[in-house]
């Protein structure tokens, strides 16, 4: 398990970018809102690449998930992908409204866009590696569908809890966010890949 993790470039990228954002906050503590929006964009990109991955599934495991009481098959994979896009998109639209109310002031737009671009490039490379490596004959659609939520929920709880609990913007919670993000990445990657895929 550890050997697979240490060979996973996605793990090292995630650890590096999160560590850099903690460093960035320590240098510019007034820009906590900027980091919150970066995490929101990271979530959007996780959802986007999951949508693309669902569209590219060739052999779904029909027993892994149902849509409208019908098993997911090759014929309705597009419906499953767009259902995910709608559901995930609505979640983030509502979330964005909340962020606009609470975290819209003093954001560094340039830094947000640069970081989002880095996430976009890394996500593209990860998707290419995943789809060009050896794949199991059938893919578990339920796991692909729900894994993004397992990653983003703890990630955003670590950001929003300080405000709800009245602690203010604390670097401790950024460290906890990093641990949650990396931990869930390891957990979800372990369930979706085998040693041959890394």
C-alpha positions in Angstrom: 0.0 0.0 0.0 2.7 2.5 1.0 4.8 1.5 -2.1 1.8 2.3 -4.3 1.2 5.7 -2.6 4.8 6.8 -2.9 4.7 6.0 -6.6 1.5 7.9 -7.2 2.4 11.3 -8.7 -1.1 12.6 -7.9 -0.5 12.0 -4.2 2.7 14.0 -4.3 1.1 16.8 -6.3 -1.8 17.1 -3.9 0.5 17.1 -0.9 2.7 19.8 -2.5 -0.1 22.1 -3.6 -1.8 21.9 -0.2 1.4 22.5 1.6 2.1 25.5 -0.6 -1.3 26.9 0.1 -0.7 26.6 3.9 2.6 28.5 3.3 0.8 31.1 1.2 -1.7 31.7 4.0 1.2 32.1 6.5 2.7 34.7 4.3 -0.6 36.4 3.5 -3.0 35.7 6.4 -5.5 38.3 5.0 -6.1 36.2 1.9 -7.9 33.3 3.6 -10.8 34.0 1.2 -8.5 33.4 -1.8 -7.7 29.9 -0.5 -11.3 29.0 0.1 -12.1 29.8 -3.6 -9.1 27.8 -4.7 -10.5 24.8 -2.8 -14.0 25.4 -4.4 -12.4 25.4 -7.9 -10.5 22.2 -7.0 -13.8 20.6 -6.1 -15.3 21.8 -9.4 -12.4 20.2 -11.3 -12.7 17.0 -9.4 -16.3 16.8 -10.5 -15.5 17.8 -14.1 -12.9 15.0 -14.4 -15.3 12.5 -12.8 -17.9 13.5 -15.4 -15.4 12.9 -18.2 -14.4 9.6 -16.7 -18.0 8.5 -16.5 -18.4 9.4 -20.2 -15.4 7.3 -21.1 -16.4 4.1 -19.3 -16.6 1.3 -21.8 -17.6 -1.7 -19.6 -19.7 -0.7 -16.6 -20.5 -3.2 -13.9 -24.3 -3.3 -14.2 -24.7 -4.4 -10.6 -22.8 -1.5 -9.1 -25.5 1.2 -9.4 -29.0 1.9 -10.6 -30.5 4.9 -12.3 -34.3 5.2 -12.2 -34.4 1.7 -10.9 -32.5 0.5 -14.0 -29.0 -0.9 -13.8 -26.3 1.3 -15.3 -25.3 -0.2 -18.6 -23.2 0.9 -21.6 -26.4 2.2 -23.2 -27.3 4.7 -20.4 -23.8 5.7 -19.3 -24.3 9.1 -20.8 -27.4 9.6 -18.7 -25.5 8.6 -15.6 -22.7 11.0 -16.4 -25.0 13.9 -17.0 -27.0 13.1 -13.8 -23.8 13.3 -11.9 -22.9 16.6 -13.6 -26.3 18.1 -12.7 -26.2 16.8 -9.1 -22.6 17.8 -8.4 -23.1 21.2 -10.2 -26.2 22.1 -8.1 -24.3 21.3 -5.0 -21.5 23.6 -6.0 -23.8 26.3 -7.3 -25.5 26.6 -3.9 -22.1 26.4 -2.2 -20.8 29.3 -4.5 -23.7 31.5 -3.4 -22.7 30.9 0.2 -19.1 31.7 -0.6 -20.0 34.9 -2.4 -21.8 36.1 0.7 -19.1 35.1 3.2 -15.8 35.0 1.3 -16.0 37.4 -1.6 -13.8 40.2 -0.3 -10.1 40.5 -0.8 -9.6 37.6 -3.1 -6.5 37.4 -5.3 -8.1 36.5 -8.7 -4.8 36.1 -10.5 -3.5 33.5 -7.9 -6.8 31.7 -8.0 -6.7 31.3 -11.8 -3.1 30.2 -11.8 -3.7 27.6 -9.2 -6.9 26.4 -11.0 -4.8 26.1 -14.2 -2.3 23.9 -12.3 -5.1 21.7 -11.0 -6.5 21.5 -14.6 -3.2 20.3 -16.1 -2.6 17.8 -13.3 -6.2 16.5 -13.5 -5.8 16.1 -17.3 -2.6 14.1 -16.9 -4.1 11.9 -14.2 -7.1 11.1 -16.4 -4.8 10.3 -19.4 -2.7 8.0 -17.2 -5.8 6.3 -15.8 -7.4 5.7 -19.2 -4.2 4.5 -20.9 -3.2 2.1 -18.1 -4.6 -1.4 -17.9 -8.2 -1.3 -16.7 -10.3 -4.0 -15.1 -12.8 -5.5 -17.4 -15.8 -3.9 -15.7 -15.7 -0.6 -13.8 -17.7 0.1 -10.6 -19.9 3.1 -11.5 -21.2 3.6 -8.0 -17.6 4.1 -6.7 -16.7 6.5 -9.5 -20.0 8.4 -8.9 -19.7 8.8 -5.2 -15.9 9.1 -4.6 -15.8 12.8 -5.4 -18.2 13.5 -2.5 -16.0 11.5 -0.1 -13.1 13.8 -1.1 -14.7 17.2 -1.1 -16.9 17.0 2.0 -14.1 16.6 4.5 -12.0 19.1 2.5 -14.7 21.8 2.8 -15.7 21.0 6.3 -12.1 21.8 7.4 -12.5 25.2 5.8 -16.0 26.1 7.0 -15.9 24.8 10.5 -13.7 27.6 11.9 -16.3 30.2 10.9 -19.2 28.1 12.3 -17.3 27.5 15.6 -16.2 31.0 15.9 -12.5 30.2 15.7 -11.7 32.6 12.8 -9.4 31.7 10.0 -6.9 29.3 11.6 -3.9 27.8 10.0 -4.6 24.7 12.1 -7.7 24.0 10.1 -5.7 24.4 6.9 -3.4 21.6 8.1 -6.4 19.5 9.0 -7.9 20.2 5.5 -4.6 19.1 3.9 -4.7 15.9 6.0 -8.4 15.3 5.1 -7.8 15.9 1.4 -4.7 13.7 1.2 -6.2 11.0 3.4 -9.4 10.8 1.3 -7.3 10.8 -1.9 -5.4 7.8 -0.6 -8.6 6.0 0.5 -10.5 6.6 -2.7 -7.5 5.9 -5.0 -7.0 2.6 -3.1 -10.6 1.6 -3.8 -10.5 2.5 -7.5 -7.1 1.3 -8.6 -4.9 -1.7 -8.3 -1.1 -1.8 -8.1 -0.9 -2.2 -11.9 -2.7 1.2 -12.4 -0.2 3.4 -10.6 
